[in-house]
Amino acid sequence: MKKTSVFENGLIWFGAAVSIAEILTGTYYAPMGFKNGFLAILIGHLIGFIFLYLAGLIGALSKRSAMETTKLTFGSKGGKIFSFLNFLQLLGWTAIMIYDAAISSSEIFSFGHNLWAFLTGALIIVWLMIGISDLGKVNTVSMTLLFILTIILSRYIFKDDILSIGPAKESMSFGAAVELAVAMPISWLPLISDYTSNAEKGRESTFVSAIVYSLISIWMYVIGMGGSLITGKTSLASIFSITKLGVFAVVIIILSTVNTTFMDAYSSGLTFKSIKLDANEKKVGVIVSIIGTISAMIFPMDDITDFLYFIGSVFAPMIAIQIADYFILKNEAYVGDYNILNTTSWILGFIIYRLILNEEFILGPTLLVIIITMIITIILNKVFGEK
C-alpha cells in the first residue's frame, strides 16, 4: 500500500473533524453560556488530544493498524474483543452520520429524508472505491470548499456579541460538559493507528493528525454552540439558515459527512479484517455503508450522548492499558490468546467508568478512569506478571 504523507494525514483528520456530528454536539453547550462552554470544550479537547496522539503513536511505531495494536496488549484473541466492539461502534457512527446529514438536508429543503440518506451513503461508497491512497486530490478540493464555507458560517455566527451571553438556569455541569468534549476524540482512538501505521513519517504524521483534528473539532463545537446561542435552537437547519447559503449549506453537510463517515466505513473494513483475516476490507466497508444507509432511513438517532458515553467506557480504559503496557511497562507483544491481567484491568476500568459516569468531576470521568486504569495495569503486571 502506498505510504501517506504528513500533509495527507493532516488532511484526512481535517476532514474527520469538519463534521455535522461535532457541530450538533456543540449545540448542547449553549445553555452554559459562551465563556463556560468554550472553556469546557477547550479542556475536553486538550485531554482528548493527549490520548489521541499516544494511541496514534503506538500504531506509528509498531506499524500496526489500530485493532492489531490491541493484540500486542490483550493477546491474539483478546484483541478481537475490541475489534468486535470497534466494528459495532463504526457501524453505529456510519448510521448516525448519514442520519444527521439526511435530517439536516431534508429540514433545509423540507423534503426527501430517505433521498438525502441514499445520496450520502452512495457518495461514501464512491469514496471507498477510490481508496484512501488516491483520495488526496479529491479531499483537497472538497476540504478547501468546506473550509471556505465554514469560515462564511463562522462570520455570520460571530458578527454578533455572543461572548457576553451567560448561562441559562438549566445547563449541564462543567464536568459533564468536559466529558462530552473528551468523548468525541476518544471515539477516534480505535481508528487513528489505521492511518499513522501507514504514514511515511510516523511521529510527525501522528502529531499533525492529532493536533489538526483537535483544533478543527474545537472550531466545530464552537460553531454549534455559537449558532445555537444566536438562534435559540439546536437544529442545523436553523443554524445554517442565518447564513442564507441555501444549497451551499447542503454541500457543507453532505461533503463533511462523506469525508468523516468514509473514515468510519474504511476502518470498519480494517477492523473486520483483524477478526477474519481473509476478509476484503473494501467490501466490508461498502456493506457497512449500505447497512448504515438503511438504518438511517428507518431508525431515529437524534440524541447520541449515551452512545458517546458508552464509547468512552469501552475505549478509555482500553487506551489506558495500551499506554501503560507499551510506553511504561515496555512489554513485548503478548504471544498468547488472552492476556488475563490486562483484560482484568479493562473490565475494572469499564466498571469504574460506568459507576462514576454520573458523578461530578471538574475534568470529567474519562481522565480519572484512564489514570486509575493505568495504575491498576501497572500494579497487576508488576505483582502477577512474568518475572
C-alpha positions as CSV (number, residue, x, y, z in Angstrom):
1,M,0.0,0.0,0.0
2,K,1.2,3.5,-0.9
3,K,2.5,5.4,2.2
4,T,0.7,8.6,3.1
5,S,2.5,11.9,3.7
6,V,2.3,14.2,6.7
7,F,0.1,16.6,4.7
8,E,-2.2,13.8,3.6
9,N,-2.7,12.6,7.2
10,G,-3.4,16.1,8.3
11,L,-5.9,16.5,5.5
12,I,-7.6,13.2,6.5
13,W,-8.1,14.4,10.1
14,F,-9.2,17.8,9.0
15,G,-11.9,16.1,7.1
16,A,-12.7,13.9,10.1
17,A,-13.2,17.0,12.3
18,V,-15.3,19.0,9.9
19,S,-18.4,17.1,10.9
20,I,-22.0,17.9,11.5
21,A,-21.9,15.5,14.5
22,E,-19.4,17.8,16.1
23,I,-21.4,20.9,15.3
24,L,-24.6,19.3,16.7
25,T,-22.8,18.2,19.8
26,G,-21.6,21.8,20.2
27,T,-25.2,22.9,20.4
28,Y,-25.5,21.1,23.8
29,Y,-23.2,23.8,25.3
30,A,-25.3,26.8,24.5
31,P,-27.2,26.8,27.9
32,M,-23.8,27.1,29.6
33,G,-23.1,30.5,28.0
34,F,-20.2,31.1,25.7
35,K,-17.4,31.6,28.1
36,N,-18.1,28.5,30.3
37,G,-19.0,26.4,27.2
38,F,-15.8,27.4,25.4
39,L,-13.6,26.6,28.4
40,A,-15.2,23.1,28.8
41,I,-14.7,22.4,25.1
42,L,-11.1,23.5,25.2
43,I,-10.2,21.4,28.3
44,G,-12.0,18.4,27.0
45,H,-10.2,18.5,23.7
46,L,-6.8,19.0,25.3
47,I,-7.4,15.8,27.3
48,G,-8.6,14.1,24.1
49,F,-5.6,15.3,22.1
50,I,-3.1,13.8,24.5
51,F,-4.6,10.3,24.3
52,L,-5.4,10.5,20.6
53,Y,-1.7,11.3,20.0
54,L,-0.5,8.5,22.2
55,A,-2.9,6.0,20.6
56,G,-1.7,7.0,17.1
57,L,1.9,6.8,18.1
58,I,1.6,3.2,19.1
59,G,0.4,2.4,15.6
60,A,3.1,4.6,14.0
61,L,5.9,2.9,16.0
62,S,4.7,-0.6,15.7
63,K,3.5,-0.3,12.1
64,R,0.2,-2.0,13.0
65,S,-3.4,-1.0,12.4
66,A,-5.4,0.2,15.3
67,M,-7.0,-3.1,16.2
68,E,-3.8,-5.0,15.5
69,T,-2.1,-2.9,18.2
70,T,-4.7,-4.2,20.7
71,K,-3.4,-7.7,20.1
72,L,0.0,-6.6,21.4
73,T,-1.6,-5.8,24.7
74,F,-4.5,-8.2,25.1
75,G,-3.4,-11.3,23.1
76,S,-4.3,-12.6,19.6
77,K,-7.9,-13.5,20.6
78,G,-8.2,-10.9,23.4
79,G,-7.6,-8.1,20.8
80,K,-10.5,-9.5,18.8
81,I,-12.9,-8.5,21.6
82,F,-12.0,-4.8,20.9
83,S,-12.1,-5.4,17.2
84,F,-15.7,-6.5,17.5
85,L,-16.7,-3.6,19.8
86,N,-15.0,-1.2,17.5
87,F,-16.7,-2.7,14.5
88,L,-20.1,-2.1,16.2
89,Q,-19.0,1.5,17.0
90,L,-18.1,2.2,13.4
91,L,-21.3,0.7,12.1
92,G,-23.2,2.9,14.6
93,W,-21.2,6.0,13.6
94,T,-21.9,5.3,9.9
95,A,-25.6,5.2,10.5
96,I,-25.6,8.2,12.8
97,M,-23.7,10.4,10.4
98,I,-25.8,9.5,7.4
99,Y,-28.9,10.1,9.6
100,D,-27.7,13.5,10.7
101,A,-26.9,14.5,7.1
102,A,-30.3,13.4,5.9
103,I,-32.2,15.1,8.7
104,S,-30.4,18.4,8.2
105,S,-30.7,18.4,4.4
106,S,-34.4,17.5,4.5
107,E,-35.0,20.2,7.0
108,I,-33.4,22.8,4.7
109,F,-35.4,21.6,1.7
110,S,-38.5,20.4,3.6
111,F,-38.4,17.0,1.8
112,G,-36.5,13.9,1.0
113,H,-35.0,12.4,4.2
114,N,-34.5,9.0,2.5
115,L,-33.3,10.6,-0.7
116,W,-30.6,12.5,1.2
117,A,-29.6,9.4,3.2
118,F,-29.3,7.4,-0.1
119,L,-27.2,10.2,-1.7
120,T,-24.9,10.4,1.3
121,G,-24.4,6.6,1.5
122,A,-23.8,6.4,-2.2
123,L,-21.0,9.1,-2.1
124,I,-19.4,7.3,0.8
125,I,-19.2,4.1,-1.3
126,V,-17.7,6.1,-4.1
127,W,-15.0,7.4,-1.7
128,L,-14.3,3.8,-0.6
129,M,-13.9,2.7,-4.2
130,I,-11.4,5.5,-4.9
131,G,-9.4,4.4,-1.8
132,I,-7.5,6.2,0.9
133,S,-4.2,6.4,-1.0
134,D,-5.8,8.1,-4.0
135,L,-8.1,10.5,-2.2
136,G,-5.6,13.3,-1.9
137,K,-6.8,15.5,-4.7
138,V,-10.5,14.7,-4.1
139,N,-10.1,15.6,-0.4
140,T,-8.1,18.7,-1.2
141,V,-10.8,20.1,-3.4
142,S,-13.7,19.2,-1.0
143,M,-11.8,20.3,2.1
144,T,-10.9,23.6,0.5
145,L,-14.6,24.2,-0.3
146,L,-15.6,23.1,3.2
147,F,-13.0,25.4,4.7
148,I,-14.3,28.4,2.8
149,L,-17.9,27.7,3.5
150,T,-17.3,27.1,7.2
151,I,-15.5,30.4,7.5
152,I,-18.6,32.1,6.0
153,L,-20.7,30.3,8.6
154,S,-18.4,31.5,11.4
155,R,-18.5,35.0,10.1
156,Y,-22.3,35.1,10.4
157,I,-22.3,33.5,13.9
158,F,-19.6,35.7,15.4
159,K,-20.7,39.0,13.9
160,D,-23.0,39.4,17.0
161,D,-21.8,39.7,20.6
162,I,-22.2,36.2,21.9
163,L,-19.3,36.4,24.3
164,S,-21.4,38.2,26.9
165,I,-24.2,35.6,26.8
166,G,-24.3,34.0,30.3
167,P,-25.5,30.5,31.4
168,A,-29.2,29.6,31.4
169,K,-30.9,28.4,34.6
170,E,-30.7,24.8,33.4
171,S,-27.5,23.6,31.9
172,M,-25.3,20.6,32.2
173,S,-22.5,20.6,34.8
174,F,-19.0,21.7,33.9
175,G,-17.6,18.2,34.4
176,A,-20.3,16.7,32.1
177,A,-19.5,19.3,29.5
178,V,-15.8,18.5,29.6
179,E,-16.7,14.8,29.3
180,L,-18.8,15.5,26.2
181,A,-15.8,17.2,24.6
182,V,-13.5,14.4,25.5
183,A,-15.9,11.8,24.2
184,M,-15.5,12.8,20.5
185,P,-11.7,12.4,20.2
186,I,-12.0,9.3,22.4
187,S,-14.3,7.8,19.7
188,W,-11.4,8.1,17.2
189,L,-8.9,6.3,19.4
190,P,-9.6,2.9,17.8
191,L,-9.1,4.3,14.4
192,I,-6.1,6.6,14.3
193,S,-3.5,3.9,14.0
194,D,-5.2,2.7,10.8
195,Y,-3.7,5.8,9.3
196,T,-0.5,6.5,11.3
197,S,0.7,2.9,10.8
198,N,0.8,3.6,7.0
199,A,2.5,7.1,7.3
200,E,5.9,7.9,5.7
201,K,6.9,9.8,8.8
202,G,5.1,8.2,11.8
203,R,5.8,10.6,14.6
204,E,5.3,13.7,12.6
205,S,2.1,12.4,11.0
206,T,0.7,11.3,14.4
207,F,1.3,14.8,15.9
208,V,-0.2,16.6,12.9
209,S,-3.2,14.2,12.8
210,A,-4.0,14.7,16.5
211,I,-3.4,18.5,16.6
212,V,-5.3,19.2,13.3
213,Y,-8.2,17.1,14.5
214,S,-8.3,18.7,17.9
215,L,-8.2,22.3,16.7
216,I,-10.8,21.8,14.0
217,S,-13.0,19.8,16.3
218,I,-12.9,22.7,18.8
219,W,-13.9,25.0,16.0
220,M,-16.9,22.8,15.0
221,Y,-18.1,22.6,18.6
222,V,-17.8,26.4,19.0
223,I,-19.8,26.9,15.7
224,G,-22.5,24.7,17.0
225,M,-22.6,26.4,20.4
226,G,-22.5,29.9,18.8
227,G,-25.2,29.1,16.3
228,S,-27.4,27.8,19.0
229,L,-26.8,30.8,21.2
230,I,-27.8,33.1,18.3
231,T,-30.9,31.2,17.1
232,G,-32.0,29.7,20.3
233,K,-32.4,26.4,18.5
234,T,-30.3,23.3,18.1
235,S,-31.1,22.1,14.6
236,L,-28.5,22.5,11.8
237,A,-31.3,23.8,9.5
238,S,-31.9,26.7,11.9
239,I,-28.2,27.4,12.4
240,F,-27.4,27.3,8.6
241,S,-30.5,29.5,7.9
242,I,-28.7,32.6,9.3
243,T,-26.1,32.4,6.5
244,K,-28.6,32.4,3.6
245,L,-26.4,29.8,2.0
246,G,-29.3,27.6,0.8
247,V,-28.0,24.9,-1.4
248,F,-24.4,25.5,-0.3
249,A,-25.4,24.6,3.3
250,V,-26.4,21.2,1.9
251,V,-23.0,21.0,0.2
252,I,-21.3,21.5,3.5
253,I,-23.5,18.9,5.2
254,I,-23.1,16.2,2.6
255,L,-19.4,16.7,1.9
256,S,-18.4,16.9,5.6
257,T,-20.5,13.8,6.3
258,V,-19.0,11.9,3.4
259,N,-15.4,12.8,4.4
260,T,-15.9,11.8,8.0
261,T,-18.0,8.7,7.5
262,F,-15.7,7.4,4.8
263,M,-13.1,7.0,7.6
264,D,-15.6,5.1,9.7
265,A,-16.5,2.8,6.8
266,Y,-12.9,2.3,5.8
267,S,-11.8,1.5,9.3
268,S,-14.7,-0.9,9.7
269,G,-13.1,-3.0,6.9
270,L,-9.7,-3.0,8.6
271,T,-11.2,-3.8,11.9
272,F,-13.2,-6.7,10.5
273,K,-10.1,-8.0,8.8
274,S,-8.4,-8.3,12.2
275,I,-11.3,-10.6,13.2
276,K,-11.4,-12.5,9.9
277,L,-8.0,-12.4,8.2
278,D,-9.3,-13.2,4.7
279,A,-12.0,-10.5,4.7
280,N,-11.9,-7.9,2.0
281,E,-11.8,-4.6,3.8
282,K,-13.2,-2.6,0.9
283,K,-16.2,-4.9,0.5
284,V,-16.8,-4.8,4.3
285,G,-16.7,-1.0,4.2
286,V,-19.3,-1.0,1.4
287,I,-21.6,-3.4,3.3
288,V,-21.3,-1.2,6.4
289,S,-22.2,1.8,4.3
290,I,-25.2,0.1,2.9
291,I,-26.4,-1.1,6.4
292,G,-25.8,2.4,7.8
293,T,-27.8,4.0,5.0
294,I,-30.7,1.6,5.5
295,S,-30.6,2.2,9.3
296,A,-30.5,6.0,8.8
297,M,-33.7,5.6,6.7
298,I,-35.5,3.5,9.4
299,F,-34.4,4.4,12.9
300,P,-34.4,7.8,14.7
301,M,-30.9,8.8,16.0
302,D,-31.4,12.3,17.4
303,D,-29.6,12.0,20.8
304,I,-26.1,10.4,20.7
305,T,-24.9,11.3,24.2
306,D,-25.4,7.8,25.6
307,F,-23.7,6.4,22.6
308,L,-20.7,8.7,23.2
309,Y,-20.5,7.8,26.9
310,F,-20.6,4.0,26.0
311,I,-17.7,4.5,23.6
312,G,-15.8,6.3,26.4
313,S,-16.5,3.4,28.8
314,V,-15.1,0.9,26.4
315,F,-12.2,2.7,24.8
316,A,-10.9,5.0,27.6
317,P,-9.7,2.1,29.8
318,M,-8.5,0.2,26.6
319,I,-6.1,3.0,25.6
320,A,-5.1,3.4,29.3
321,I,-3.9,-0.2,29.3
322,Q,-2.2,0.1,25.9
323,I,-0.3,3.2,27.0
324,A,0.8,1.6,30.3
325,D,1.8,-1.6,28.6
326,Y,3.6,-0.1,25.6
327,F,5.2,3.0,27.0
328,I,5.6,2.4,30.7
329,L,5.9,-1.4,31.2
330,K,7.5,-1.7,27.7
331,N,6.2,-5.3,27.4
332,E,6.9,-7.2,24.2
333,A,3.9,-8.3,22.1
334,Y,1.8,-10.8,24.0
335,V,2.1,-14.2,22.3
336,G,-0.8,-16.0,23.9
337,D,-4.5,-15.9,23.1
338,Y,-5.6,-13.8,26.1
339,N,-3.7,-11.5,28.4
340,I,-5.7,-12.2,31.6
341,L,-4.0,-9.4,33.6
342,N,-4.7,-6.7,31.0
343,T,-8.2,-7.9,30.3
344,T,-8.9,-7.8,34.1
345,S,-7.7,-4.2,34.1
346,W,-10.0,-3.3,31.3
347,I,-13.0,-4.9,33.0
348,L,-12.3,-3.0,36.1
349,G,-11.8,0.2,34.1
350,F,-15.1,-0.3,32.3
351,I,-17.0,-0.9,35.6
352,I,-15.4,2.2,37.3
353,Y,-16.3,4.4,34.3
354,R,-20.0,3.3,34.4
355,L,-20.1,3.7,38.2
356,I,-18.7,7.3,38.3
357,L,-20.3,8.5,35.0
358,N,-23.0,10.5,36.7
359,E,-20.7,11.8,39.5
360,E,-19.4,15.3,39.2
361,F,-15.7,15.7,38.4
362,I,-14.4,19.0,37.3
363,L,-12.4,17.3,34.4
364,G,-15.0,14.6,33.7
365,P,-14.7,10.9,34.4
366,T,-12.5,9.9,31.4
367,L,-9.2,11.3,32.6
368,L,-9.8,9.9,36.1
369,V,-10.7,6.4,34.7
370,I,-7.6,6.4,32.5
371,I,-5.3,7.3,35.4
372,I,-6.9,4.7,37.7
373,T,-6.8,2.0,35.0
374,M,-3.2,2.7,34.2
375,I,-2.3,2.3,37.9
376,I,-4.2,-0.9,38.1
377,T,-2.5,-2.2,35.0
378,I,1.0,-1.4,36.3
379,I,0.3,-3.0,39.7
380,L,-1.2,-6.2,38.3
381,N,1.7,-6.6,35.8
382,K,4.4,-5.8,38.5
383,V,2.8,-8.2,41.1
384,F,1.5,-11.0,39.0
385,G,3.3,-10.7,35.6
386,E,6.1,-12.9,34.5
387,K,9.4,-12.0,36.1
